[in-house]
Each structure stands twice: as C-alpha cells, then as structure tokens.
Amino acid sequence: MDSVGMHMEGMDAVLSNLKAFGSEVANKEVLKAMRAGARPMKAAMIRNAPVSDGPRRHPDKPRIRDNIKITTRRSKISGSYSIRVGPGKENWYAHFPERGHAIVKRGERRTRLQRRIEAKTGKSVFTGSNLTFVPATPYIRPAFESEHDNALDIIHNKLKAFVDNWSGAA
C-alpha cells in the first residue's frame, strides 16, 4: 500500500523541553501524543470505508471498517517511531476499493490459448462480458487529507500540555 507521512516542524521549544525528561519518558509521551493524533484519522477512515449491501463472501473475516487499526513501529536503525493507521493484515484486499480494480465474472474459465497468450504477453486476455471494472471508492486518502491538520494540532497540544504540567509541578 502507498505510504503517506507527516513531518512536524515548529515544535523546537517543546521538543527541547521533552529531552530534559530523559529519552524513556519523552518517547512514552511522544507515542501517547501520536496515538491520540491518529484517532481522528481512524474515525474518518471508519466513516468513509465502503460497506457492501449484499451477502458476505467470508462472514468469518472482519469487514474493512471493523478492522482499521492504529499500529506503532520503532525503527531498529534510527530508533524513531512511526504510527500506521489503516486496515489490519486480515484485510489484505483493502487496497482494492481504494484504487478500483478489475473483476472477472464467476464461472468464466480461460482457454488454453488464452493462458498461453497471457504467459507470453503478461497481460490478461479477458475482455468483453467476462471483465468488468469496479470504480475506486477511496477512504484512506480522504481521511488523511481531512484530518492531518487536526492530528498535528492534537500531537502539539498533548506534548505542550505534558511539558507545561511537568514544568509547573517542579
């Protein structure tokens, strides 16, 4: 899946004050703030995620909107943290509605000649009534675009409040 990132600037004073608490406390508070900033994005993705009205093909698997998660990763090389908001691994197909996709009708079989042509050219030879295109219904990108400013504000406010509370208590 494509990756979209945010970079915060203009928080030099807050970050320099955070460093005074030590790396473990600072990392813990930065992660808390980042997760809090990711929550509005998660809510927007859940709101925008497409839901089929028809019967489910795999009722035992969660729907895309029910499986949107906030995950945290730490780089082993740089030690920096990243937050990922999006469908979990159970929904490996979640990028199909985001970008649109082609679909082949059930019951249609390729002939030996069609398979040979596909192997040589690397292109599908399904055409006409066998192949339809499902248009894109993006839900990840619009959620990011509508909520990234709000997320940055939440992160900034959480970190500023933490620094102010600690400096006021000392």
N, C-alpha and C positions, 0 to 999 in steps of 0.2 A: 504494500500500500504506500501511497505517497506520504511524505512527511511534511508537516508544516510546523515551523518553530517560531518562538517569540524570544526576543532578547530585551532585557530590561536595562535602561540607561537612566541616569539622573538620580540614582539612589546611593551615590558615593558616601554621603554622610551616614545613612542608615547602615550600609554595609560595613563601614569602618567602625561604627559603634558595635555592630554584631561581633566583629572579630575580637573585641575586648572580652567577650564571654567565653572564649575558647572554641575550638573547632567542633567539639561534640555538641555543645548546647546550640551553637549557631546553626549547624547542619540540621539538627532536630527542628528548630524553629523555622528554618527556610523550607524544609519539607512540609511542615504543617501549613505554612502560608501558601505553598504551591498547590497542595491538595485542596485547600479552601478556594483558591482561584480557579481550579479545574472544575469545581462543582457546577457553576452556571453553564459551562460548556457541555458537561454531561447532560444536564437537564435539557438544553437546547437540542442535543442530538436525539435524546429520547422523544422529545416533542416532534421532531422532524422525520424520524425514522419511518420508512414505509412499512405498512402492515397489509398483508393480503386478506381479502374478504373471504376467499374460498377456503376449502378444506386444506389442512396442512399435510404436506407430504411426509414430514417427520415430526409427529406430535411429541416425541420424546426429547427433541432438542429444543433449546430455548429460542424464542424469537430474537431478532436483532435488537429490538428496543429493550428487551428484558435482559440483555447480556452486555450492555455498554458499561465498561469498567474504567476505573482510574488506576493505572499501574505506575509504580515507581521503579526506576532503574538507576544504578550507580555505575559510572564508568570505572573500570579497573585501572585504566591508564591515567586519566586525568583526575579521577576522584569526584568529578562533577555529577550532579543528579539531573535526571530528566523525568518528566511526567508524561505519560501517554494516556490519552482519553480516546476510547473507541471500543468497537466490538471485541469480545474475547476470542480466544482461539477456537472455541466451539462453533463460532460463526465465520468459518473460513471464507464463506461466499459473500460476506457483507460488502465487498467492493463492487459486486455486480450491479446492484441498484444505484450505487454512487456514480458509476460511469456509463451505465447502459450495457447491454450485451445482446448477442445473437442467441437464438434458441432454435433447436431442431425439434419438430413435432415428434411426439412419441410414436413408436411403431414404424418409423421410417428407417429403412436399412440401406446402407451403402452397398453398391455392387462391387465386384472385384475390380472392375475397370475404374470406378470412382476412387477406390482405395489406392490403386496404382498411381493414378494422376495426382492424388493428394500427396503421396510419398515423394513423387518427383518434384512437384512444384512447391510443396509446403503450404498450399492454400486449400481451403475447403471447397468442394465442388457442389455442396448442397445449394440449390438455387430454387427459385420459383416458390411453389406451395410448400416445399419442405422447410424453408428457412424464413423466420420472422425476426424482427429486431425489437427488443424491448427498450424503450427510451430511458434515459437517465432520470433518476429522481434523487438528486444529491441531498444529503442530510448532514454530512460531516463538514464539508467546506462552508456551507451557510452558517452552521453552528459556530465554527471558528471565527468567521468574519463578523458575526453579530455580537460575539461575547468576548473577543480577545482584549478589548479596551477595559471592559468590566473586570476581567480576570487580572489584568495588570494592576488595576486600582485596588482590588482586594488584596493582592500579594503585598503591595506597597503599604497599605493601611495596616495589615496584620503585623508586618515587620516593624513598622514605625510604632505601633501600639506596644509591642513587646519591648522595644528599646526604651520607650518612654516610661513604661511601668517599672522596668528594672532600674533605670536611672533615677526615677522618683523615689523608689524604695531604698536606694543606697544613701 
